[in-house]
Amino acid sequence: MNAVNQQERLSISENLKWFLAGFIDGEGSVCVSIKKHQDGKFGYLIDPEFFIYQHKDRRGVLELAGKLFGTGRIYPKPGNRDVLVFAIDSRRSLLERVLPFLEKYMLYSSKVKDYKRFKKIVIALENKEHWAKEGMIRIVKTAYSMNLQGKQRKRSLQEVIDEILRDCTPNPR
């Protein structure tokens, strides 16, 4: 094999990353939970997470994801113990490991818009934008625009915004 062909071939680890990207496109998701929490500054906590799902008989691919990302945990899916979940919820790990992977390997995913919104939220949280009401509302609106515009959410977007704004007097201009 000549040098040109050797340079064009993907390494095994690169092949595994592309394989995992395809697998994530079908079996993975990103989610930003908006959790009601009385001790939260505005009554809510923002909780971004990355998931991959797989039947328990195929645990190996979830273990591969754990090796690739160097973090995460595997546990039975609540309500369906035959399905396992690989999850990463550490904001540091999301920033340093998951987001760079999504940016490089998920460019052609049908979920690319959600990945971009997820990145925007994780970075906003890292920049502590959620410490101001305006930032918290912007993050909540972005989260509600993900994954079919929040159709699976318990509370409406307006309900959450109203609760964040409670006891807030608008700034007269």
N, C-alpha and C positions, 0 to 999 in steps of 0.2 A: 504494500500500500504506500503510495507516495505521500509527501508531507501535506499537500493540499487536501487530499481526502481525509487525512487524520484530523486536520483542523476543522473540517466541515462536519464531522461526526459529533453528535451530542454525547457528553459523558453519561455514565450510568445515572449519576445523581441528577443530572439535568433531565434525562428521560423520565425519571421518577417524579420530578417536579411537574413536568407536563402531564404525566399520567394523573397525578393527584389533582391538577387543575381541572382536567376533564371530569374527574370524579366529583370534585367539589361543585362543579357547575350543575351536576345532576342531583347530588345528595347533600349539598351543603347550603348554609344560609348565614346571613348576618341579621342580627336583631338588635334593636335598641328598645329595651323595656322602659316604660315610664311608670315607676312604682310609687304609689301613694305612701308617704312616710311622714309621720307627725314630727319627727326630729329634723327632717330636711328643711333647708333654709326657706323654701317656698312651698313646703308640704309634699314635695316629690323628690325622688332620686332617679337619676338617669343611669341606666345599666346596659352598656353595649356588650354584645357577646357574638362569638363566631362558633358555628356548629357544623358537624358532619354527622349524618345518621347512617346506620348500617345494621342489618340483621346480625344477631349475636354469633351466627355461624361464620360470619365474615369479619370478625374482629381484627384480623391482620391488617386490613387497610387502615383502620383507625389507629392501630399501633404504628403503622408507617407514618401517618400524619403526625403523631406524637414525636417520632424520631426527627422528622423533617423540621417541625417547629421548635423542638426542644422544650416543649411545655404543653400544658393542657391536661385534661383528665377524661377518663372514659367511665361512663356509668349507665345503668339501665334507664331507658326513657320512662318517665312517670306515666303510668297507665298502660304501658305495653312493654313488659319485661323482655320480650323477644327482640326488641330493637335497642341497640346501644347508641349512645351519644358521645361524640368526642367534642369537648367544649373548651374554649379559651375565653376567659372573662377578665383576665388581668389587663388593665389598661396599658401598662408598660409592654406586655407581650403583644398586645394588639398593635401598638405603635411600632415596635421594633421588629416584629416577626410577621404578623398577619398582613398588615397594610402593605409592606414592600412586596410580599408574595402576590397579593391580589393585584397590585399595580403592574407587576411584570408578567404574570402568568394568566390573568383573567381578562385580558384586553378584549377578547372576542366572546365573552360570556353574555348570555341573555340577561344576566343580573348586574351588568357593569354600572348601570345608573344607581342601583342600590349600594354597590360597593363604594362609589364616589360619595354618596350621601353619608354612608357609614364612616368613611375617612374624615369627612368634614366634621361630623359629630365628635369622633374620638379626639381630633385635634382641638376642637373647641373646648372639650372637657379638660384636656391637658393644659390649655391656655386659661383655664378657670373662667371661661365666659359664662358659665352657669351660675356664677356667684352674683351676677346682676340679673334683675328681672328680664330686661330686654334680651340678654343672652340666653337665659333659660327658655324663654318663649321661642326664640329663633331655633334653638336645638329641638324643642318639642315639635315645632312645625316641620322641621326637616325629618324627624323620626316618623311623624305621621304620614309623610309623603313616601315613605319606603314600603316595600312589600305590599303592593296593592293598596296603597294609600291608607294603611292602618285599618283595614276592614275587620281585622281580628281583635281589635282593641276593646276593652271593657268600657272605657269612657270616651266620649266624643272629644275632639280637639278643643271645641269651644269650652266644654266643662273644665278641662285641665287648665286652659288659659285663664278662665274666670277665677279659678282657685289660686293660681299663681298671682294674679293681680289683686286678690282680696286685700282690703285695707291699703290699697295703693291710690293715692290722690294723683291724678294726672298733673304733669308739670305745665302750668299755664304759660303760654307764650304770646 
